[in-house]
């Protein structure tokens, strides 16, 4: 409970009182209180540099992931394979032993 001065007689009264007990002057709780300083707000999301660093980082990760996935798709296996002839297979077996 805070105290404030009565605007009529100058006595100190409670800020919760509806009227001054000395003179009976009607006082609302809001009028007796001095103006409170406005609450300072932080930077908005759009002006905060940390927000932009995270956003750009996420975009870069997504772009790099897409590029890497496309690169792996380029190295697909050939559609046809050529079977080794029996003479080529015999040479490979001979070289291996």
Number of C-alpha atoms within 10 A of each C-alpha: 5 10 14 17 15 22 14 13 12 12 14 15 19 19 21 16 14 15 17 22 14 13 12 12 14 14 19 14 14 10 11 20 15 8 8 6 6 6 6 6 6 8 9 8 10 9 10 11 11 10 13 13 10 11 11 11 12 12 11 12 11 12 11 12 12 11 12 11 10 11 11 9 10 8 8 8 8 6 5 6 7 5 8 9 8 9 9 11 12 12 10 11 10 9 8 7 5
